[in-house]
């Protein structure tokens, strides 16, 4: 922990196919002032991060979303998400209506229920029970009302076209849409709701991370929603303005707004994953997975916007990665020696290769001033590998001679 601060991005590639004795260049030992060392390290870490970013995708597509998002990663899973919200909102609406005074006319404006939810979310003294109960129910209800309003418009339009009464029209179950402002507001307020719940948990001595899964799911839904809308608008703009002199500025503004929203959500999602990696104490594999996902999200933000904030947080991801690589290298090295002593040749070869691979990957992520300790261990590993290879050759020669 003193050399490399915990947690790790970027998936570790497969080990090299055979044992070879290549050695990275010995770290330079020039005498530098502390200020020069610091400047050199800063230059190194930027180069390291940019090299890692270059190896990541530059644009969002179906494959990237499938790898990045674990809960909601395509339009179909987003539709399932919205249908669950609508069902929840409709269910809450039944009880909500029963609690209203007789003769009260319920608002048809979905945002009215968002405003009611805000009273609980932004209360000076918020309560967990109210946030998880009425606040959450009212936000879901706003989505349900938006869905129902769109279906009413469809029904009225069909009735007009078919010259029939609206009550005689059957609207297909899948028909309907959600108002963009209502969707945007829903995501914003629900994320704030979970942020408040986390703050309350911390104040009361509980686990502030107990709502991380819900936050991740909401961020993923927002990313897929905004990205899908952006791609639909871009396709529509190409079709509408191709071969015309009409200004596409309104659509361009909308596309830019949605693109910025995607970047904002990915930045937040990346931070959540890096925080989760730093908070993980028990399982190194899970720490590594969190850091990998965090780096993936932040690298995409940087590819799309050259965000300095994304680059800053990726420093943490790099520290996590190299620390885990260092520890995994040590474990593999120890295991390789035990296997060698047990004369389990093939397994020992594999573990020596894994150890070497992890050390090289760790060194590639270290600034020059931080390399000496790890490099010294790597040289000792190489000596062990050389001794192991030599012993195998001697045994092979002895076997042939005896034969």
C-alpha positions as a Python dict, from the first residue, in 0.01 Angstrom:
ca = {
    (1, 'X'): (0, 0, 0),
    (2, 'X'): (293, 235, 56),
    (3, 'X'): (422, 200, -299),
    (4, 'X'): (106, 169, -503),
    (5, 'X'): (-231, 293, -390),
    (6, 'X'): (-508, 27, -425),
    (7, 'X'): (-740, -45, -719),
    (8, 'X'): (-728, -126, -1131),
    (9, 'X'): (-869, -46, -1486),
    (10, 'X'): (-824, -202, -1825),
    (11, 'X'): (-867, -577, -1869),
    (12, 'X'): (-546, -777, -1831),
    (13, 'X'): (-450, -941, -2163),
    (14, 'X'): (-352, -1308, -2190),
    (15, 'X'): (3, -1398, -2080),
    (16, 'X'): (273, -1440, -2345),
    (17, 'X'): (288, -1787, -2503),
    (18, 'X'): (631, -1894, -2378),
    (19, 'X'): (894, -1820, -2117),
    (20, 'X'): (1151, -1572, -2245),
    (21, 'X'): (1418, -1374, -2066),
    (22, 'X'): (1353, -1024, -2200),
    (23, 'X'): (1415, -751, -1946),
    (24, 'X'): (1281, -395, -1954),
    (25, 'X'): (1540, -118, -1949),
    (26, 'X'): (1684, -45, -1607),
    (27, 'X'): (1531, 268, -1456),
    (28, 'X'): (1753, 571, -1491),
    (29, 'X'): (1936, 683, -1178),
    (30, 'X'): (2002, 1045, -1267),
    (31, 'X'): (2019, 1274, -970),
    (32, 'X'): (1713, 1498, -985),
    (33, 'X'): (1574, 1751, -743),
    (34, 'X'): (1238, 1673, -577),
    (35, 'X'): (1074, 1931, -802),
    (36, 'X'): (1224, 1770, -1112),
    (37, 'X'): (1116, 1425, -999),
    (38, 'X'): (763, 1552, -943),
    (39, 'X'): (754, 1715, -1289),
    (40, 'X'): (894, 1399, -1448),
    (41, 'X'): (634, 1183, -1274),
    (42, 'X'): (356, 1417, -1384),
    (43, 'X'): (474, 1390, -1744),
    (44, 'X'): (496, 1011, -1712),
    (45, 'X'): (148, 963, -1567),
    (46, 'X'): (-14, 1173, -1839),
    (47, 'X'): (162, 965, -2107),
    (48, 'X'): (59, 642, -1930),
    (49, 'X'): (-305, 747, -1909),
    (50, 'X'): (-322, 873, -2267),
    (51, 'X'): (-169, 547, -2393),
    (52, 'X'): (-434, 349, -2206),
    (53, 'X'): (-712, 577, -2332),
    (54, 'X'): (-589, 537, -2690),
    (55, 'X'): (-646, 163, -2660),
    (56, 'X'): (-1015, 214, -2572),
    (57, 'X'): (-1311, 270, -2812),
    (58, 'X'): (-1361, 628, -2929),
    (59, 'X'): (-1738, 610, -2972),
    (60, 'X'): (-2039, 447, -2811),
    (61, 'X'): (-2196, 153, -2991),
    (62, 'X'): (-2399, -155, -2899),
    (63, 'X'): (-2091, -359, -2810),
    (64, 'X'): (-1951, -89, -2584),
    (65, 'X'): (-2283, -42, -2403),
    (66, 'X'): (-2317, -418, -2354),
    (67, 'X'): (-1971, -432, -2192),
    (68, 'X'): (-2003, -112, -1991),
    (69, 'X'): (-2356, -133, -1853),
    (70, 'X'): (-2448, -431, -1637),
    (71, 'X'): (-2818, -363, -1574),
    (72, 'X'): (-2954, -152, -1860),
    (73, 'X'): (-2743, -165, -2177),
    (74, 'X'): (-2974, -142, -2480),
    (75, 'X'): (-3313, -1, -2588),
    (76, 'X'): (-3490, -327, -2501),
    (77, 'X'): (-3367, -334, -2142),
    (78, 'X'): (-3447, 38, -2119),
    (79, 'X'): (-3805, -35, -2229),
    (80, 'X'): (-3831, -299, -1957),
    (81, 'X'): (-3703, -42, -1706),
    (82, 'X'): (-3969, 212, -1809),
    (83, 'X'): (-4247, -47, -1803),
    (84, 'X'): (-4149, -136, -1445),
    (85, 'X'): (-4155, 233, -1350),
    (86, 'X'): (-4494, 282, -1517),
    (87, 'X'): (-4643, -20, -1336),
    (88, 'X'): (-4503, 108, -1005),
    (89, 'X'): (-4641, 457, -1071),
    (90, 'X'): (-4985, 324, -1162),
    (91, 'X'): (-4991, 110, -848),
    (92, 'X'): (-4891, 405, -630),
    (93, 'X'): (-5150, 621, -806),
    (94, 'X'): (-5433, 396, -686),
    (95, 'X'): (-5346, 458, -323),
    (96, 'X'): (-5271, 824, -394),
    (97, 'X'): (-5622, 880, -533),
    (98, 'X'): (-5784, 706, -238),
    (99, 'X'): (-5608, 945, 0),
    (100, 'X'): (-5736, 1258, -176),
    (101, 'X'): (-6033, 1448, -39),
    (102, 'X'): (-6366, 1374, -201),
    (103, 'X'): (-6419, 1588, -510),
    (104, 'X'): (-6048, 1664, -559),
    (105, 'X'): (-5951, 1677, -925),
    (106, 'X'): (-5612, 1517, -986),
    (107, 'X'): (-5367, 1708, -1201),
    (108, 'X'): (-5303, 1578, -1551),
    (109, 'X'): (-4962, 1741, -1557),
    (110, 'X'): (-4697, 1474, -1483),
    (111, 'X'): (-4454, 1735, -1351),
    (112, 'X'): (-4703, 1821, -1074),
    (113, 'X'): (-4616, 1489, -906),
    (114, 'X'): (-4245, 1558, -947),
    (115, 'X'): (-4294, 1885, -759),
    (116, 'X'): (-4471, 1696, -480),
    (117, 'X'): (-4184, 1447, -462),
    (118, 'X'): (-3935, 1732, -434),
    (119, 'X'): (-4095, 1840, -107),
    (120, 'X'): (-3961, 1518, 48),
    (121, 'X'): (-3630, 1510, -139),
    (122, 'X'): (-3530, 1868, -58),
    (123, 'X'): (-3682, 1879, 289),
    (124, 'X'): (-3460, 2049, 548),
    (125, 'X'): (-3495, 1737, 762),
    (126, 'X'): (-3544, 1450, 510),
    (127, 'X'): (-3666, 1111, 631),
    (128, 'X'): (-3568, 776, 486),
    (129, 'X'): (-3922, 640, 517),
    (130, 'X'): (-4070, 926, 317),
    (131, 'X'): (-3796, 915, 54),
    (132, 'X'): (-3842, 543, -3),
    (133, 'X'): (-4221, 574, 15),
    (134, 'X'): (-4410, 876, -118),
    (135, 'X'): (-4113, 1048, -287),
    (136, 'X'): (-4024, 742, -490),
    (137, 'X'): (-4389, 664, -559),
    (138, 'X'): (-4462, 1017, -682),
    (139, 'X'): (-4166, 1015, -921),
    (140, 'X'): (-4283, 683, -1067),
    (141, 'X'): (-4634, 826, -1083),
    (142, 'X'): (-4510, 1120, -1293),
    (143, 'X'): (-4375, 874, -1550),
    (144, 'X'): (-4701, 676, -1546),
    (145, 'X'): (-4901, 995, -1603),
    (146, 'X'): (-4680, 1093, -1896),
    (147, 'X'): (-4728, 747, -2050),
    (148, 'X'): (-5104, 759, -2000),
    (149, 'X'): (-5124, 1109, -2149),
    (150, 'X'): (-4947, 993, -2466),
    (151, 'X'): (-5180, 695, -2499),
    (152, 'X'): (-5481, 925, -2463),
    (153, 'X'): (-5345, 1138, -2749),
    (154, 'X'): (-5305, 825, -2961),
    (155, 'X'): (-5658, 713, -2879),
    (156, 'X'): (-5806, 1055, -2962),
    (157, 'X'): (-5613, 1071, -3290),
    (158, 'X'): (-5726, 723, -3393),
    (159, 'X'): (-6086, 807, -3301),
    (160, 'X'): (-6068, 1117, -3517),
    (161, 'X'): (-5916, 928, -3810),
    (162, 'X'): (-6165, 639, -3785),
    (163, 'X'): (-6461, 863, -3695),
    (164, 'X'): (-6539, 659, -3389),
    (165, 'X'): (-6582, 732, -3021),
    (166, 'X'): (-6258, 740, -2822),
    (167, 'X'): (-6390, 483, -2573),
    (168, 'X'): (-6434, 236, -2860),
    (169, 'X'): (-6072, 258, -2968),
    (170, 'X'): (-5828, -10, -2847),
    (171, 'X'): (-5472, 122, -2826),
    (172, 'X'): (-5202, -149, -2860),
    (173, 'X'): (-5029, -217, -2525),
    (174, 'X'): (-4688, -115, -2661),
    (175, 'X'): (-4813, 216, -2802),
    (176, 'X'): (-4713, 521, -2602),
    (177, 'X'): (-4421, 749, -2529),
    (178, 'X'): (-4270, 955, -2249),
    (179, 'X'): (-4223, 1331, -2253),
    (180, 'X'): (-3853, 1419, -2268),
    (181, 'X'): (-3873, 1680, -1993),
    (182, 'X'): (-4048, 1433, -1763),
    (183, 'X'): (-3783, 1166, -1831),
    (184, 'X'): (-3498, 1408, -1774),
    (185, 'X'): (-3650, 1538, -1452),
    (186, 'X'): (-3722, 1185, -1331),
    (187, 'X'): (-3357, 1082, -1366),
    (188, 'X'): (-3230, 1400, -1202),
    (189, 'X'): (-3460, 1385, -901),
    (190, 'X'): (-3427, 1010, -847),
    (191, 'X'): (-3047, 1036, -843),
    (192, 'X'): (-3077, 1319, -594),
    (193, 'X'): (-3313, 1105, -384),
    (194, 'X'): (-3053, 829, -356),
    (195, 'X'): (-2779, 1083, -281),
    (196, 'X'): (-2987, 1209, 13),
    (197, 'X'): (-3048, 852, 131),
    (198, 'X'): (-2672, 788, 124),
    (199, 'X'): (-2609, 1104, 325),
    (200, 'X'): (-2870, 1000, 582),
    (201, 'X'): (-2715, 654, 611),
    (202, 'X'): (-2372, 805, 676),
    (203, 'X'): (-2511, 1044, 939),
    (204, 'X'): (-2683, 759, 1120),
    (205, 'X'): (-2376, 534, 1120),
    (206, 'X'): (-2506, 306, 846),
    (207, 'X'): (-2356, 208, 513),
    (208, 'X'): (-2374, 502, 269),
    (209, 'X'): (-2292, 263, -16),
    (210, 'X'): (-2606, 54, 23),
    (211, 'X'): (-2775, 242, -263),
    (212, 'X'): (-2486, 218, -512),
    (213, 'X'): (-2654, -51, -723),
    (214, 'X'): (-2967, 163, -764),
    (215, 'X'): (-2756, 466, -855),
    (216, 'X'): (-2559, 267, -1113),
    (217, 'X'): (-2883, 135, -1265),
    (218, 'X'): (-3024, 487, -1295),
    (219, 'X'): (-2704, 622, -1450),
    (220, 'X'): (-2707, 337, -1702),
    (221, 'X'): (-3071, 404, -1787),
    (222, 'X'): (-2990, 773, -1837),
    (223, 'X'): (-2692, 696, -2062),
    (224, 'X'): (-2888, 453, -2280),
    (225, 'X'): (-3192, 684, -2290),
    (226, 'X'): (-2995, 996, -2388),
    (227, 'X'): (-2773, 809, -2634),
    (228, 'X'): (-3075, 644, -2800),
    (229, 'X'): (-3254, 980, -2834),
    (230, 'X'): (-2938, 1137, -2975),
    (231, 'X'): (-2893, 865, -3238),
    (232, 'X'): (-3262, 885, -3336),
    (233, 'X'): (-3238, 1262, -3372),
    (234, 'X'): (-2920, 1237, -3581),
    (235, 'X'): (-3087, 987, -3815),
    (236, 'X'): (-3393, 1208, -3840),
    (237, 'X'): (-3178, 1515, -3910),
    (238, 'X'): (-2991, 1339, -4191),
    (239, 'X'): (-3318, 1237, -4350),
    (240, 'X'): (-3488, 1573, -4305),
    (241, 'X'): (-3208, 1807, -4411),
    (242, 'X'): (-3033, 1603, -4678),
    (243, 'X'): (-3038, 1799, -5003),
    (244, 'X'): (-3211, 2103, -4848),
    (245, 'X'): (-3091, 2447, -4745),
    (246, 'X'): (-3303, 2454, -4429),
    (247, 'X'): (-3119, 2525, -4104),
    (248, 'X'): (-3057, 2220, -3889),
    (249, 'X'): (-2953, 2434, -3594),
    (250, 'X'): (-3246, 2334, -3364),
    (251, 'X'): (-3166, 1964, -3407),
    (252, 'X'): (-2794, 2029, -3371),
    (253, 'X'): (-2857, 2202, -3039),
    (254, 'X'): (-3070, 1909, -2922),
    (255, 'X'): (-2808, 1654, -3028),
    (256, 'X'): (-2537, 1851, -2846),
    (257, 'X'): (-2752, 1868, -2533),
    (258, 'X'): (-2807, 1494, -2531),
    (259, 'X'): (-2440, 1425, -2605),
    (260, 'X'): (-2338, 1643, -2310),
    (261, 'X'): (-2592, 1461, -2091),
    (262, 'X'): (-2435, 1126, -2186),
    (263, 'X'): (-2088, 1259, -2096),
    (264, 'X'): (-2216, 1394, -1764),
    (265, 'X'): (-2376, 1062, -1668),
    (266, 'X'): (-2073, 858, -1773),
    (267, 'X'): (-1848, 1085, -1568),
    (268, 'X'): (-2069, 1033, -1263),
    (269, 'X'): (-2086, 660, -1328),
    (270, 'X'): (-1707, 639, -1359),
    (271, 'X'): (-1665, 819, -1027),
    (272, 'X'): (-1912, 582, -859),
    (273, 'X'): (-1712, 281, -978),
    (274, 'X'): (-1375, 427, -873),
    (275, 'X'): (-1518, 513, -529),
    (276, 'X'): (-1652, 157, -504),
    (277, 'X'): (-1307, 20, -595),
    (278, 'X'): (-1136, 235, -331),
    (279, 'X'): (-1394, 130, -71),
    (280, 'X'): (-1358, -242, -146),
    (281, 'X'): (-1153, -411, 126),
    (282, 'X'): (-1232, -780, 104),
    (283, 'X'): (-1229, -890, -260),
    (284, 'X'): (-946, -786, -492),
    (285, 'X'): (-1126, -928, -797),
    (286, 'X'): (-1428, -710, -732),
    (287, 'X'): (-1202, -410, -672),
    (288, 'X'): (-1042, -478, -1010),
    (289, 'X'): (-1381, -510, -1183),
    (290, 'X'): (-1503, -180, -1038),
    (291, 'X'): (-1187, -2, -1149),
    (292, 'X'): (-1207, -155, -1497),
    (293, 'X'): (-1564, -29, -1540),
    (294, 'X'): (-1475, 310, -1398),
    (295, 'X'): (-1183, 348, -1635),
    (296, 'X'): (-1396, 236, -1930),
    (297, 'X'): (-1660, 502, -1855),
    (298, 'X'): (-1407, 778, -1793),
    (299, 'X'): (-1201, 691, -2101),
    (300, 'X'): (-1513, 727, -2314),
    (301, 'X'): (-1584, 1067, -2159),
    (302, 'X'): (-1228, 1176, -2239),
    (303, 'X'): (-1247, 1042, -2595),
    (304, 'X'): (-1567, 1240, -2649),
    (305, 'X'): (-1482, 1563, -2468),
    (306, 'X'): (-1116, 1569, -2350),
    (307, 'X'): (-1250, 1624, -1999),
    (308, 'X'): (-983, 1719, -1749),
    (309, 'X'): (-1203, 1590, -1468),
    (310, 'X'): (-1225, 1246, -1632),
    (311, 'X'): (-845, 1239, -1667),
    (312, 'X'): (-807, 1334, -1300),
    (313, 'X'): (-1027, 1049, -1179),
    (314, 'X'): (-851, 806, -1412),
    (315, 'X'): (-536, 862, -1206),
    (316, 'X'): (-712, 678, -925),
    (317, 'X'): (-809, 400, -1164),
    (318, 'X'): (-447, 364, -1271),
    (319, 'X'): (-327, 349, -911),
    (320, 'X'): (-584, 78, -840),
    (321, 'X'): (-480, -120, -1145),
    (322, 'X'): (-109, -117, -1086),
    (323, 'X'): (-149, -200, -717),
    (324, 'X'): (-360, -505, -798),
    (325, 'X'): (-121, -612, -1075),
    (326, 'X'): (168, -587, -829),
    (327, 'X'): (-11, -798, -571),
    (328, 'X'): (-128, -1056, -827),
    (329, 'X'): (230, -1081, -958),
    (330, 'X'): (357, -1157, -607),
    (331, 'X'): (89, -1421, -552),
    (332, 'X'): (162, -1591, -887),
    (333, 'X'): (538, -1585, -818),
    (334, 'X'): (493, -1749, -478),
    (335, 'X'): (262, -2010, -628),
    (336, 'X'): (505, -2080, -914),
    (337, 'X'): (790, -2153, -670),
    (338, 'X'): (570, -2388, -467),
    (339, 'X'): (467, -2572, -783),
    (340, 'X'): (827, -2594, -899),
    (341, 'X'): (929, -2750, -569),
    (342, 'X'): (645, -3001, -611),
    (343, 'X'): (781, -3080, -960),
    (344, 'X'): (451, -2978, -1123),
    (345, 'X'): (630, -2848, -1430),
    (346, 'X'): (351, -2727, -1660),
    (347, 'X'): (167, -2550, -1380),
    (348, 'X'): (486, -2387, -1253),
    (349, 'X'): (562, -2262, -1607),
    (350, 'X'): (216, -2109, -1630),
    (351, 'X'): (242, -1931, -1296),
    (352, 'X'): (590, -1795, -1372),
    (353, 'X'): (450, -1654, -1698),
    (354, 'X'): (152, -1498, -1518),
    (355, 'X'): (380, -1342, -1257),
    (356, 'X'): (611, -1200, -1523),
    (357, 'X'): (318, -1067, -1724),
    (358, 'X'): (166, -892, -1422),
    (359, 'X'): (499, -734, -1325),
    (360, 'X'): (550, -598, -1677),
    (361, 'X'): (196, -458, -1686),
    (362, 'X'): (249, -299, -1345),
    (363, 'X'): (579, -141, -1453),
    (364, 'X'): (411, 1, -1765),
    (365, 'X'): (173, 194, -1537),
    (366, 'X'): (435, 335, -1299),
    (367, 'X'): (609, 671, -1308),
    (368, 'X'): (989, 648, -1315),
    (369, 'X'): (1036, 743, -950),
    (370, 'X'): (806, 461, -838),
    (371, 'X'): (959, 184, -1049),
    (372, 'X'): (1273, 80, -851),
    (373, 'X'): (1104, -140, -586),
    (374, 'X'): (885, -324, -836),
    (375, 'X'): (1171, -347, -1086),
    (376, 'X'): (1397, -503, -821),
    (377, 'X'): (1131, -767, -753),
    (378, 'X'): (1098, -828, -1126),
    (379, 'X'): (1473, -887, -1160),
    (380, 'X'): (1459, -1141, -877),
    (381, 'X'): (1166, -1311, -1050),
    (382, 'X'): (1371, -1325, -1372),
    (383, 'X'): (1654, -1488, -1176),
    (384, 'X'): (1410, -1748, -1044),
    (385, 'X'): (1281, -1811, -1395),
    (386, 'X'): (1637, -1848, -1526),
    (387, 'X'): (1719, -2095, -1250),
    (388, 'X'): (1397, -2285, -1319),
    (389, 'X'): (1464, -2302, -1696),
    (390, 'X'): (1824, -2414, -1631),
    (391, 'X'): (1712, -2687, -1390),
    (392, 'X'): (1464, -2818, -1646),
    (393, 'X'): (1735, -2828, -1913),
    (394, 'X'): (1973, -3012, -1681),
    (395, 'X'): (1704, -3264, -1594),
    (396, 'X'): (1632, -3311, -1964),
    (397, 'X'): (2003, -3369, -2041),
    (398, 'X'): (2035, -3608, -1748),
    (399, 'X'): (1736, -3804, -1869),
    (400, 'X'): (1881, -3835, -2218),
    (401, 'X'): (2224, -3936, -2080),
    (402, 'X'): (2073, -4198, -1853),
    (403, 'X'): (1886, -4327, -2150),
}
